[in-house]
Amino acid sequence: MDASAVRSTAVAGRFYPADASKLSEMVEAYLTEVESEPRPARAVVVPHAGLVYSGRCAARVFGQVEFPPVVVILAPNHSGIVESDGGASLWSHGAFETPLGSLRIAADFATALETRCPLAAHDPRAHRGEHAVEVELPFIAKLAPESSIVPILLAFDDWGRCKQLADALAQLVEEWPEEVLLVASSDMTHFESARSAEQKDKIALEAVERLDAEALLRACHREHITMCGRAPTAVVIEAARQLGATRAEVVDYRNSGWVTGDDSSVVAYAGVVIPLETS
């Protein structure tokens, strides 16, 4: 494989242990706390902070879903580095490295999405230092190392483009010969008191539970809810709704104060599962 097609880790040793054995032990410890049996899911929402803060929340999502062959991960572009004219930056071929092994890119799916949606384009520079996809990968590498991934960073949060990308994703997933899991990577309210964060996040999560993506974006803007992955979440829940989902379940909610003991200024995290509806 061309070395330029392999995305090296950017935050190993900071957001999670760089040592494979230590990382494996951490992920396994979080997953052993999950009591629910894995089930088919259309989509999930998971946080992307340092694993010591958000790993248990992410585990409570990933530990109770069955992983299909293709996992599409949508995340916010924190850096603002983007060379994709449409603002949806793909890594469309190759692999992402993790300390637990490399995860292959679902190149056929990524190429098909580029063809179907003009917002999406291969944009490796946007991904080089971004953590919001990378922090999810240890769980996938542990639970589903044979699954392939489609990493997408979003540099917009307007409803028009979110809807356009959701439409394309829903149509492609519907036609794809393999099952696909949609993942939105997002933390919730940032740097407010735990009480304020919970009040604001309740508004956002009520929209998520209704699968009302446009209402989610409106609420975040109106209430100044600093949910960094509001656009990825909006895209994922709208695509899931189009694919027949009728509900979303909030399976975990916590904040960084649970670890630090300081509730005066926290970052909050939510875990959401959107079940795969069966006829």
NUMI-442838 format. One record per residue: x, y, z of N, C-alpha, C in turn; residue in one letter. Coordinates in steps of 0.1 Angstrom, whole numbers, padded with zeros to 4 digits, always signed. Atoms other than C-alpha are relative to their C-alpha. Layout:
N
XYZXYZXYZa/...
end
This chain:
279
+0008-0012+0000+0000+0000+0000+0009+0012+0000m/-0007-0013+0001+0012+0035-0009+0000+0006+0014d/-0001-0006-0013+0025+0051+0023-0008+0012+0002a/+0007-0012-0001+0008+0083+0015-0015-0002+0002s/+0014+0004-0002-0026+0064+0017-0002-0004+0014a/+0002+0005-0014-0020+0054+0053+0001+0012+0009v/+0001-0011-0010-0031+0079+0079+0006-0004+0013r/-0006+0004-0013-0008+0077+0109-0008+0006+0012s/+0006-0005-0012-0020+0083+0144+0005+0014+0003t/-0003-0014-0003-0021+0120+0155+0000+0003+0015a/+0002-0004-0014-0032+0119+0191+0003-0012+0009v/-0004+0011-0009-0019+0085+0204+0010+0006+0010a/-0009-0005-0010-0002+0092+0237-0005+0012+0007g/+0006-0012-0006-0024+0122+0244-0015-0003+0003r/+0014+0003-0002-0061+0112+0239-0002-0015+0005f/+0001+0014-0004-0054+0075+0246+0014-0005+0000y/-0013+0005+0000-0024+0053+0253+0006-0004-0013p/-0007+0004+0012+0001+0049+0225+0004-0015+0000a/-0005+0014-0002+0012+0015+0239-0012-0009-0003d/+0011+0008+0004-0009-0012+0223-0006-0008+0012a/+0005+0008-0011-0012-0034+0255-0008+0009+0010s/+0007-0008-0009-0022-0005+0277-0013+0005-0006k/+0013-0004+0007-0048+0007+0251-0009-0011+0000l/+0008+0012+0001-0061-0028+0247-0007-0002+0014s/+0005+0002-0013-0065-0031+0285-0011+0010+0004e/+0010-0011-0003-0083+0003+0288-0013-0003-0008m/+0013+0002+0008-0108-0005+0260-0007-0012+0005v/+0007+0012-0005-0115-0040+0273-0006+0003+0013e/+0005-0004-0013-0120-0026+0308-0013+0007-0002a/+0012-0008+0002-0146-0001+0295-0011-0009-0006y/+0010+0009+0006-0163-0028+0274-0006-0010+0009l/+0005+0010-0009-0166-0053+0302-0011+0006+0009t/+0010-0007-0008-0188-0027+0320-0014+0000-0007e/+0012+0000+0008-0214-0030+0292-0008-0013+0002v/+0008+0012-0003-0243-0053+0302-0009-0004-0011e/+0009+0003+0011-0264-0051+0271+0007-0009-0011s/-0005+0008+0011-0260-0077+0243+0000+0008-0013e/-0001-0007+0013-0249-0065+0209-0013-0002-0009p/+0012+0001+0009-0278-0057+0185+0002+0008-0012r/-0001-0008+0012-0282-0044+0150-0004+0014+0002p/+0003-0014-0001-0281-0007+0147+0002+0007-0014a/-0001-0008+0012-0286+0018+0119+0011+0011+0002r/-0009-0011-0002-0266+0046+0135+0003+0001+0015a/-0003-0003-0014-0249+0057+0167+0006+0014+0001v/-0007-0013-0003-0236+0090+0183+0009-0003+0011v/-0010+0003-0010-0204+0087+0203+0009+0012+0003v/-0009-0011-0002-0181+0112+0220+0014-0003-0004p/-0013+0002+0006-0145+0118+0210+0011+0007+0009h/-0010-0006-0009-0127+0132+0241+0011-0010+0003a/-0009+0009-0006-0097+0117+0258-0007-0012+0006g/+0008+0012-0004-0107+0081+0266-0002+0000+0015l/+0002+0001-0014-0102+0086+0303-0013+0008+0004v/+0012-0008-0002-0131+0111+0301-0012-0006-0007y/+0012+0004+0008-0154+0098+0274+0000-0015-0004s/+0000+0014+0004-0143+0062+0269-0011-0009+0005g/+0011+0008-0005-0169+0047+0291-0013+0002-0007r/+0012-0003+0008-0196+0065+0273+0000-0006-0014c/-0002+0006+0013-0183+0054+0239-0002-0015+0001a/+0001+0015-0002-0180+0018+0252-0015-0004+0002a/+0014+0004-0002-0217+0018+0263-0008+0001-0013r/+0007+0001+0014-0226+0025+0226+0006-0011-0008v/-0007+0010+0008-0200+0004+0208-0002-0014+0005f/+0001+0014-0006-0204-0025+0232-0013-0006-0002g/+0014+0006+0001-0241-0029+0225-0005+0000-0015q/+0004+0000+0014-0241-0027+0187+0008-0011-0008v/-0006+0009+0009-0233-0053+0160+0007+0008-0011e/-0007-0007+0011-0207-0041+0135-0001-0006-0013f/+0001+0006+0013-0214-0046+0099+0013+0002-0008p/-0013-0001+0007-0187-0047+0071+0005+0014-0002p/-0004-0014+0003-0188-0009+0065-0005+0009+0011v/+0003-0009-0011-0186+0018+0092+0003+0014-0005v/-0002-0014+0005-0191+0054+0080+0001+0009+0013v/-0002-0009-0012-0177+0079+0106+0000+0014-0004i/+0001-0014+0002-0188+0115+0104+0004+0008+0012l/-0006-0007-0011-0169+0140+0126+0001+0015-0003a/-0002-0014+0003-0165+0177+0130+0015+0003-0004p/-0013-0004+0004-0135+0194+0114+0004+0011+0010n/-0003-0010-0010-0120+0211+0145+0010+0010-0004h/-0011-0009+0004-0090+0227+0128-0004+0010-0010s/+0004-0009+0010-0109+0243+0100+0009-0001-0013g/-0009+0002+0012-0082+0230+0075-0009-0009-0009i/+0008+0007+0009-0102+0220+0045+0003+0004-0014v/-0002-0003+0014-0094+0218+0008-0011-0005-0009e/+0012+0004+0007-0127+0202-0002-0009+0012-0002s/+0008-0012+0003-0148+0229-0019-0014-0002+0007d/+0013+0002-0006-0180+0213-0005+0000-0001+0015g/-0001+0001-0015-0167+0210+0031-0001-0013+0006g/+0001+0013-0006-0171+0173+0035+0013-0008-0005a/-0013+0005+0004-0135+0159+0036+0001-0015+0003s/-0001+0015-0001-0131+0122+0029+0015-0004+0001l/-0012+0008+0003-0102+0099+0033-0004-0012-0008w/+0008+0009+0009-0112+0078+0003+0007-0013-0003s/-0007+0013+0003-0085+0050+0001+0011-0002+0010h/-0011+0003-0009-0058+0033+0021-0005-0006+0013g/+0003+0005-0013-0060+0028+0058+0003+0011+0011a/-0003-0008-0011-0060+0045+0092+0007-0009+0010f/-0007+0007-0010-0034+0033+0117-0006+0002+0014e/+0003-0001-0014-0042+0026+0153+0011-0009+0007t/-0009+0009-0007-0020+0010+0180-0004-0014+0000p/+0006+0014+0000-0043-0020+0178-0001-0006-0014l/+0000+0005+0013-0038-0025+0141-0007+0010-0010g/+0005-0009+0010-0048-0007+0109-0014-0004-0004s/+0014+0002+0005-0084-0003+0097+0000+0005-0015l/+0000-0003+0014-0089-0004+0060-0012+0009-0004r/+0010-0009+0005-0108+0023+0041-0009-0008-0010i/+0010+0006+0010-0140+0012+0023+0000+0009-0012a/-0003-0009+0011-0127+0027-0009-0012+0001-0010a/+0011+0000+0009-0156+0016-0031-0011+0009+0005d/+0011-0008-0005-0181+0032-0008+0004+0015+0000f/-0004-0014+0000-0161+0064-0005+0000+0006-0014a/+0000-0005+0013-0157+0067-0042-0014+0002-0005t/+0014-0001+0004-0194+0061-0047-0006+0013+0006a/+0005-0012-0007-0202+0089-0022+0005+0012-0007l/-0005-0012+0007-0179+0113-0040-0007+0002-0013e/+0008-0001+0013-0197+0106-0073-0014+0005+0002t/+0014-0003-0003-0231+0109-0057-0002+0014+0006r/+0002-0012-0007-0225+0140-0036+0011+0010-0002c/-0011-0010+0003-0205+0171-0048+0006+0006+0012p/-0006-0006-0012-0199+0182-0012+0012-0008+0004l/-0010+0009-0005-0176+0152-0006+0011-0002-0010a/-0012+0002+0008-0140+0149-0018+0011-0005+0008a/-0012+0005-0007-0108+0132-0009+0008+0012+0004h/-0007-0012-0006-0090+0157+0014+0009-0005+0012d/-0008+0006-0011-0062+0140+0034+0006+0011+0009p/-0006-0010-0009-0048+0173+0047-0009+0003+0011r/+0010-0003-0011-0080+0179+0067+0001-0010+0011a/+0000+0011-0009-0075+0146+0084+0013-0002+0009h/-0013+0003-0006-0038+0147+0094+0001+0002+0015r/-0002-0002-0014-0041+0162+0128-0013-0001+0008g/+0014+0000-0007-0079+0157+0136-0001-0012+0009e/+0002+0011-0010-0088+0136+0166-0014-0007+0000h/+0013+0004-0003-0125+0132+0163-0004-0013-0007a/+0002+0014+0005-0124+0101+0140+0009-0009+0007v/-0010+0009-0005-0092+0087+0154-0004-0006+0014e/+0003+0005-0013-0105+0084+0190-0010-0011+0000v/+0010+0011+0001-0133+0061+0179+0006-0013-0004e/-0005+0011+0007-0110+0037+0161+0005-0012+0010l/-0004+0011-0008-0096+0017+0191-0011-0009+0003p/+0012+0009-0002-0131+0004+0198-0003-0008-0012f/+0003+0008+0012-0136-0006+0162+0011-0010-0002i/-0011+0010+0002-0102-0022+0160-0001-0011+0010a/+0002+0011-0010-0110-0042+0191-0012-0009-0003k/+0012+0007+0002-0145-0052+0183-0003-0005-0014l/+0004+0004+0014-0146-0054+0145+0012+0004-0009a/-0012-0003+0008-0110-0054+0130-0002-0002-0015p/+0001+0003+0014-0123-0068+0097-0010+0011-0007e/+0009-0010+0006-0148-0039+0092+0009+0011-0007s/-0007-0011+0007-0137-0011+0068-0007+0013+0003s/+0006-0013-0004-0143+0026+0075+0000+0010-0011i/+0000-0011+0009-0152+0057+0057+0000+0013+0008v/-0001-0012-0009-0139+0088+0076-0004+0013-0008p/+0005-0012+0006-0156+0121+0068+0000+0011+0010i/+0000-0012-0009-0149+0155+0084-0009+0011-0006l/+0009-0011+0005-0175+0183+0081+0004+0013+0005l/-0004-0013-0003-0166+0219+0080-0012+0010-0002a/+0012-0008+0001-0202+0232+0079-0010-0005+0010f/+0011+0004-0008-0233+0231+0100-0013+0006-0004d/+0013-0005+0005-0261+0246+0079-0008-0012-0005d/+0010+0011+0003-0292+0225+0073+0001-0004-0015w/+0000+0004+0014-0290+0227+0035+0011-0010-0004g/-0011+0009+0003-0256+0210+0032-0002-0013+0008r/+0002+0012-0008-0264+0186+0060-0011-0009-0006c/+0011+0008+0007-0296+0175+0042+0005-0006-0013k/-0005+0005+0013-0278+0172+0009+0009-0012+0002q/-0008+0011-0003-0252+0149+0024-0008-0012+0006l/+0009+0011-0006-0278+0129+0044-0008-0007-0011a/+0007+0006+0011-0298+0124+0012+0009-0010-0008d/-0009+0009+0007-0268+0110-0006+0004-0012+0008a/-0003+0011-0009-0258+0088+0023-0011-0010+0001l/+0011+0009-0001-0292+0074+0027-0003-0008-0013a/+0002+0006+0013-0296+0066-0010+0011-0011-0002q/-0011+0010+0002-0261+0049-0011-0001-0012+0010l/+0002+0011-0010-0267+0029+0021-0011-0009-0004v/+0011+0008+0005-0300+0017+0007+0004-0009-0011e/-0004+0007+0012-0284+0005-0025+0012-0009+0003e/-0013+0007-0002-0252-0009-0009-0002-0015+0002w/+0002+0015-0002-0248-0047-0010+0003-0005+0013p/-0003+0004-0014-0234-0048+0025-0007+0009+0010e/+0005-0009-0011-0248-0035+0058+0010+0011+0003e/-0008-0011-0003-0235-0001+0068-0005+0006+0013v/+0003-0007-0013-0233+0015+0103+0004+0015-0002l/-0004-0014+0001-0234+0053+0104+0003+0005+0015l/-0005-0005-0013-0214+0069+0133+0002+0015-0001v/-0002-0014-0002-0216+0105+0144+0009+0002+0012a/-0009-0002-0011-0187+0116+0165-0002+0014+0005s/+0003-0013-0006-0196+0144+0189+0001+0001+0015s/+0002-0003-0014-0191+0158+0223-0012+0010+0002d/+0011-0008-0002-0219+0178+0239+0004+0014+0005m/-0003-0014-0004-0218+0212+0257+0014+0000+0006t/-0014-0002-0004-0183+0225+0264+0001+0012+0010h/-0005-0011-0009-0170+0245+0294-0011+0008+0006f/+0010-0006-0008-0201+0253+0313-0002-0009+0012e/+0003+0009-0012-0213+0240+0347-0007-0012-0004s/+0007+0012+0003-0225+0205+0348-0015+0002-0001a/+0014-0002+0000-0260+0217+0356-0004+0007-0013r/+0003-0007+0012-0260+0242+0327+0001-0009-0012s/-0002+0009+0011-0246+0216+0303-0012-0010-0001a/+0011+0010+0000-0273+0190+0313-0013+0007-0005e/+0013-0007+0004-0301+0216+0308+0000+0002-0016q/-0001-0003+0014-0288+0226+0273+0000-0013-0008k/-0001+0013+0008-0280+0190+0262-0013-0007+0000d/+0014+0006+0000-0315+0179+0272-0008+0004-0012k/+0007-0006+0011-0328+0202+0245+0005-0007-0013i/-0006+0005+0012-0304+0189+0219-0004-0015-0001a/+0002+0015+0000-0309+0152+0228-0015-0003-0002l/+0014+0002+0003-0347+0155+0227-0002+0001-0015e/+0001+0000+0015-0343+0165+0190+0006-0012-0006a/-0006+0012+0005-0320+0136+0184-0009-0012+0002v/+0009+0011-0002-0344+0112+0200-0012+0000-0010e/+0011-0001+0010-0371+0124+0176+0005-0001-0014r/-0006+0001+0013-0347+0121+0147-0003+0013-0008l/+0003-0013+0007-0354+0158+0139+0013+0008-0001d/-0013-0006+0002-0321+0169+0125+0000+0015-0002a/+0001-0015+0002-0332+0204+0114-0002+0007+0014e/+0002-0005-0013-0345+0210+0149+0012+0000+0009a/-0013+0001-0007-0312+0199+0164+0009+0012-0003l/-0009-0012+0004-0293+0225+0144-0006+0013+0005l/+0006-0013-0004-0318+0252+0152+0002+0002+0015r/-0001-0001-0014-0317+0244+0189+0015+0003+0004a/-0013-0003-0004-0279+0244+0190+0004+0015-0003c/-0002-0015+0003-0278+0279+0174-0008+0009+0009h/+0009-0009-0009-0307+0293+0194+0004+0000+0014r/-0003+0001-0014-0296+0280+0228+0015+0001+0003e/-0015-0001-0002-0259+0284+0222+0005-0013+0006h/-0005+0013-0005-0253+0246+0227+0012-0003-0008i/-0013+0002+0007-0217+0240+0219+0003-0015-0002t/-0001+0014+0004-0222+0205+0206+0009+0000-0013m/-0009-0002+0011-0192+0203+0183-0003-0009-0012c/+0003+0009+0011-0205+0174+0162-0015+0001-0003g/+0014-0002+0004-0240+0189+0156-0003-0003-0014r/+0002+0003+0015-0236+0187+0118+0001-0015-0003a/-0001+0014+0002-0223+0151+0118-0013-0007+0006p/+0012+0007-0006-0252+0141+0142-0012+0003-0009t/+0011-0004+0008-0277+0160+0120-0001-0009-0012a/-0001+0008+0012-0265+0142+0089-0004-0015+0003v/+0002+0014-0003-0266+0108+0106-0014-0003+0003v/+0014+0002-0004-0300+0111+0122-0010+0002-0012i/+0009-0002+0011-0316+0124+0090+0002-0012-0010e/-0002+0012+0009-0300+0096+0069-0007-0012+0006a/+0006+0011-0007-0312+0071+0095-0015+0001-0001a/+0014-0002+0001-0347+0085+0094-0005-0004-0014r/+0004+0004+0014-0348+0082+0056+0001-0015-0002q/-0001+0015+0001-0337+0046+0060-0009-0008+0008l/+0010+0008-0007-0366+0037+0081+0000+0001+0015g/+0000-0001-0015-0355+0045+0117-0011+0009+0005a/+0011-0008-0006-0382+0058+0140+0003+0006+0013t/-0003-0005-0013-0364+0065+0172+0015-0002+0003r/-0013+0001-0005-0331+0070+0189+0000-0001+0015a/-0001+0002-0014-0321+0059+0224+0013+0006+0006e/-0012-0005-0007-0298+0079+0247+0003-0011+0010v/-0004+0011-0009-0279+0051+0264+0010+0004+0011v/-0010-0005-0011-0254+0072+0284+0001+0015-0001d/-0003-0015-0001-0248+0108+0295+0008+0002+0012y/-0009-0003-0011-0220+0121+0316+0008+0012-0003r/-0009-0011+0002-0194+0148+0319+0013-0002+0006n/-0013+0002-0005-0158+0153+0326+0002+0002+0015s/-0001-0002-0015-0165+0163+0362-0001-0013+0007g/+0000+0013-0006-0172+0126+0368+0014-0005+0003w/-0014+0005-0001-0135+0121+0364+0008+0010+0009v/-0008-0010-0007-0120+0154+0377-0006+0004+0013t/+0006-0004-0012-0145+0160+0405-0004+0015+0000g/+0003-0014+0001-0150+0196+0393-0012+0002-0010d/+0012-0002+0008-0185+0204+0381-0002+0014-0005d/+0002-0014+0003-0179+0241+0376+0002+0003-0015s/-0002-0002+0015-0167+0238+0340+0004-0014-0006s/-0001+0014+0005-0172+0205+0322-0001+0000-0015v/+0004+0004+0013-0174+0189+0288-0009-0012+0002v/+0010+0010-0002-0204+0167+0285+0000-0010-0012a/+0000+0011+0010-0208+0134+0265-0013-0008+0000y/+0013+0008+0002-0238+0115+0252+0003-0012-0009a/+0000+0012+0008-0241+0080+0238-0014-0003-0005g/+0014+0002+0006-0270+0073+0214+0001-0011-0010v/+0002+0011+0009-0281+0042+0196-0013+0002-0008v/+0012+0000+0009-0305+0042+0166-0002-0014-0005i/+0002+0014+0004-0318+0007+0163-0003-0002-0015p/+0003+0004+0014-0320-0010+0129-0014-0006+0000l/+0014+0005+0000-0357-0014+0123-0002-0012-0009e/+0002+0012+0008-0368-0048+0111-0015-0001-0003t/+0014+0001+0004-0400-0054+0092-0006-0013+0004s/
end
